[in-house]
Amino acid sequence: MVVSDGSGREAQQKERYFSFRMPLHYPRYTKADYEAMPEWQLDRLLEQYGLPVMGGVDDKRKFAIGAFIWPSQY
């Protein structure tokens, strides 16, 4: 539990930790969609799910494909 002391530290604490958040809808992109997706859209998608947005665009694509596409969909 984060208690506010008015200093803004609670916001800083939240930014340090990643926690998975399940939005209402699971993304329904194909592998080809992720491979063509611009970096800003990958960043937004990963942020929506509380996943880390680190590395280059290729790293983000690989992460999104691994996180959101089932192996049977490759």
Secondary structure, DSSP 8 states (H G I E B T S, - for coil): -----SSSHHHHHHHH-------SS-----HHHHHH--HHHHHHHHHHTT----S-HHHHHHHHHHHHS-GGG-
